Protein backbone atom coordinates (compact mmCIF):
# COMPACT_ATOMS: atom_id res chain seq x y z
CA UNK A 1 0.00 0.00 0.00
CA UNK A 2 1.41 3.34 -1.02
CA UNK A 3 0.95 6.92 0.02
CA UNK A 4 1.04 10.06 -2.08
CA UNK A 5 1.09 13.70 -1.03
CA UNK A 6 -0.66 15.86 -3.59
CA UNK A 7 0.08 19.57 -3.70
CA UNK A 8 -1.48 20.96 -6.85
CA UNK A 9 -3.86 23.72 -7.96
CA UNK A 10 -3.93 25.43 -4.54
CA UNK A 11 -4.90 22.16 -2.84
CA UNK A 12 -2.88 19.83 -0.67
CA UNK A 13 -3.79 16.41 0.68
CA UNK A 14 -2.44 12.88 1.11
CA UNK A 15 -3.95 9.70 -0.28
CA UNK A 16 -3.38 6.02 0.37
CA UNK A 17 -3.87 3.43 -2.36
CA UNK A 18 -3.27 -0.24 -3.03
CA UNK A 19 -0.46 0.66 -5.44
CA UNK A 20 3.12 1.27 -4.33
CA UNK A 21 4.35 4.81 -3.72
CA UNK A 22 6.68 4.81 -6.73
CA UNK A 23 3.82 4.02 -9.09
CA UNK A 24 1.64 6.70 -7.48
CA UNK A 25 4.45 9.24 -7.95
CA UNK A 26 4.68 8.32 -11.64
CA UNK A 27 0.93 8.82 -12.07
CA UNK A 28 1.09 12.12 -10.20
CA UNK A 29 3.97 13.31 -12.37
CA UNK A 30 2.03 12.43 -15.52
CA UNK A 31 -1.05 14.24 -14.25
CA UNK A 32 1.02 17.32 -13.41
CA UNK A 33 2.36 17.37 -16.99
CA UNK A 34 -1.21 17.27 -18.28
CA UNK A 35 -2.13 20.14 -15.95
CA UNK A 36 0.86 22.13 -17.24
CA UNK A 37 -0.34 21.58 -20.81
CA UNK A 38 -3.84 22.74 -19.92
CA UNK A 39 -2.46 25.83 -18.18
CA UNK A 40 -1.20 27.00 -21.57
CA UNK A 41 -4.81 27.52 -22.67
CA UNK A 42 -5.63 31.18 -21.96
CA UNK A 43 -9.36 30.72 -21.48
CA UNK A 44 -8.91 28.20 -18.65
CA UNK A 45 -8.37 30.15 -15.44
CA UNK A 46 -9.60 28.40 -12.29
CA UNK A 47 -8.17 25.28 -10.64
CA UNK A 48 -11.53 23.56 -11.10
CA UNK A 49 -11.53 24.29 -14.84
CA UNK A 50 -7.93 23.08 -15.10
CA UNK A 51 -8.64 19.83 -13.30
CA UNK A 52 -11.83 19.13 -15.27
CA UNK A 53 -10.15 19.76 -18.61
CA UNK A 54 -7.15 17.65 -17.59
CA UNK A 55 -9.55 14.84 -16.66
CA UNK A 56 -11.27 15.11 -20.03
CA UNK A 57 -7.92 15.02 -21.82
CA UNK A 58 -6.92 11.90 -19.90
CA UNK A 59 -10.30 10.28 -20.67
CA UNK A 60 -9.79 11.10 -24.34
CA UNK A 61 -6.37 9.48 -24.28
CA UNK A 62 -7.69 6.37 -22.53
CA UNK A 63 -10.71 6.12 -24.83
CA UNK A 64 -8.56 6.34 -27.96
CA UNK A 65 -6.18 3.73 -26.58
CA UNK A 66 -9.03 1.35 -25.76
CA UNK A 67 -10.73 1.80 -29.13
CA UNK A 68 -7.42 1.26 -30.95
CA UNK A 69 -6.83 -1.92 -28.95
CA UNK A 70 -10.36 -3.15 -29.62
CA UNK A 71 -9.98 -2.37 -33.32
CA UNK A 72 -6.71 -4.30 -33.45
CA UNK A 73 -8.31 -7.27 -31.68
CA UNK A 74 -11.26 -7.24 -34.09
CA UNK A 75 -8.92 -7.04 -37.09
CA UNK A 76 -6.87 -9.90 -35.70
CA UNK A 77 -10.03 -11.96 -35.13
CA UNK A 78 -11.28 -11.16 -38.64
CA UNK A 79 -7.98 -12.36 -40.10
CA UNK A 80 -8.30 -15.62 -38.18
CA UNK A 81 -11.93 -15.99 -39.20
CA UNK A 82 -11.16 -15.45 -42.86
CA UNK A 83 -8.61 -18.27 -42.89
CA UNK A 84 -10.83 -20.74 -41.04
CA UNK A 85 -14.30 -21.65 -42.24
CA UNK A 86 -17.17 -20.51 -40.06
CA UNK A 87 -19.62 -22.98 -38.55
CA UNK A 88 -22.15 -22.07 -41.24
CA UNK A 89 -19.59 -22.72 -43.98
CA UNK A 90 -18.72 -26.08 -42.44
CA UNK A 91 -22.36 -27.14 -42.31
CA UNK A 92 -22.94 -25.99 -45.88
CA UNK A 93 -19.95 -27.95 -47.15
CA UNK A 94 -21.13 -31.02 -45.24
CA UNK A 95 -24.57 -30.76 -46.81
CA UNK A 96 -23.08 -30.35 -50.29
CA UNK A 97 -20.93 -33.42 -49.73
CA UNK A 98 -23.96 -35.46 -48.63
CA UNK A 99 -25.96 -34.32 -51.64
CA UNK A 100 -23.09 -35.25 -53.96
CA UNK A 101 -22.93 -38.73 -52.43
CA UNK A 102 -26.63 -39.27 -52.99
CA UNK A 103 -26.46 -38.11 -56.58
C-alpha positions as a Python dict, from the first residue, in 0.01 Angstrom:
ca = {
    (1, 'X'): (0, 0, 0),
    (2, 'X'): (141, 334, -102),
    (3, 'X'): (95, 692, 2),
    (4, 'X'): (104, 1006, -208),
    (5, 'X'): (109, 1370, -103),
    (6, 'X'): (-66, 1586, -359),
    (7, 'X'): (8, 1957, -370),
    (8, 'X'): (-148, 2096, -685),
    (9, 'X'): (-386, 2372, -796),
    (10, 'X'): (-393, 2543, -454),
    (11, 'X'): (-490, 2216, -284),
    (12, 'X'): (-288, 1983, -67),
    (13, 'X'): (-379, 1641, 68),
    (14, 'X'): (-244, 1288, 111),
    (15, 'X'): (-395, 970, -28),
    (16, 'X'): (-338, 602, 37),
    (17, 'X'): (-387, 343, -236),
    (18, 'X'): (-327, -24, -303),
    (19, 'X'): (-46, 66, -544),
    (20, 'X'): (312, 127, -433),
    (21, 'X'): (435, 481, -372),
    (22, 'X'): (668, 481, -673),
    (23, 'X'): (382, 402, -909),
    (24, 'X'): (164, 670, -748),
    (25, 'X'): (445, 924, -795),
    (26, 'X'): (468, 832, -1164),
    (27, 'X'): (93, 882, -1207),
    (28, 'X'): (109, 1212, -1020),
    (29, 'X'): (397, 1331, -1237),
    (30, 'X'): (203, 1243, -1552),
    (31, 'X'): (-105, 1424, -1425),
    (32, 'X'): (102, 1732, -1341),
    (33, 'X'): (236, 1737, -1699),
    (34, 'X'): (-121, 1727, -1828),
    (35, 'X'): (-213, 2014, -1595),
    (36, 'X'): (86, 2213, -1724),
    (37, 'X'): (-34, 2158, -2081),
    (38, 'X'): (-384, 2274, -1992),
    (39, 'X'): (-246, 2583, -1818),
    (40, 'X'): (-120, 2700, -2157),
    (41, 'X'): (-481, 2752, -2267),
    (42, 'X'): (-563, 3118, -2196),
    (43, 'X'): (-936, 3072, -2148),
    (44, 'X'): (-891, 2820, -1865),
    (45, 'X'): (-837, 3015, -1544),
    (46, 'X'): (-960, 2840, -1229),
    (47, 'X'): (-817, 2528, -1064),
    (48, 'X'): (-1153, 2356, -1110),
    (49, 'X'): (-1153, 2429, -1484),
    (50, 'X'): (-793, 2308, -1510),
    (51, 'X'): (-864, 1983, -1330),
    (52, 'X'): (-1183, 1913, -1527),
    (53, 'X'): (-1015, 1976, -1861),
    (54, 'X'): (-715, 1765, -1759),
    (55, 'X'): (-955, 1484, -1666),
    (56, 'X'): (-1127, 1511, -2003),
    (57, 'X'): (-792, 1502, -2182),
    (58, 'X'): (-692, 1190, -1990),
    (59, 'X'): (-1030, 1028, -2067),
    (60, 'X'): (-979, 1110, -2434),
    (61, 'X'): (-637, 948, -2428),
    (62, 'X'): (-769, 637, -2253),
    (63, 'X'): (-1071, 612, -2483),
    (64, 'X'): (-856, 634, -2796),
    (65, 'X'): (-618, 373, -2658),
    (66, 'X'): (-903, 135, -2576),
    (67, 'X'): (-1073, 180, -2913),
    (68, 'X'): (-742, 126, -3095),
    (69, 'X'): (-683, -192, -2895),
    (70, 'X'): (-1036, -315, -2962),
    (71, 'X'): (-998, -237, -3332),
    (72, 'X'): (-671, -430, -3345),
    (73, 'X'): (-831, -727, -3168),
    (74, 'X'): (-1126, -724, -3409),
    (75, 'X'): (-892, -704, -3709),
    (76, 'X'): (-687, -990, -3570),
    (77, 'X'): (-1003, -1196, -3513),
    (78, 'X'): (-1128, -1116, -3864),
    (79, 'X'): (-798, -1236, -4010),
    (80, 'X'): (-830, -1562, -3818),
    (81, 'X'): (-1193, -1599, -3920),
    (82, 'X'): (-1116, -1545, -4286),
    (83, 'X'): (-861, -1827, -4289),
    (84, 'X'): (-1083, -2074, -4104),
    (85, 'X'): (-1430, -2165, -4224),
    (86, 'X'): (-1717, -2051, -4006),
    (87, 'X'): (-1962, -2298, -3855),
    (88, 'X'): (-2215, -2207, -4124),
    (89, 'X'): (-1959, -2272, -4398),
    (90, 'X'): (-1872, -2608, -4244),
    (91, 'X'): (-2236, -2714, -4231),
    (92, 'X'): (-2294, -2599, -4588),
    (93, 'X'): (-1995, -2795, -4715),
    (94, 'X'): (-2113, -3102, -4524),
    (95, 'X'): (-2457, -3076, -4681),
    (96, 'X'): (-2308, -3035, -5029),
    (97, 'X'): (-2093, -3342, -4973),
    (98, 'X'): (-2396, -3546, -4863),
    (99, 'X'): (-2596, -3432, -5164),
    (100, 'X'): (-2309, -3525, -5396),
    (101, 'X'): (-2293, -3873, -5243),
    (102, 'X'): (-2663, -3927, -5299),
    (103, 'X'): (-2646, -3811, -5658),
}
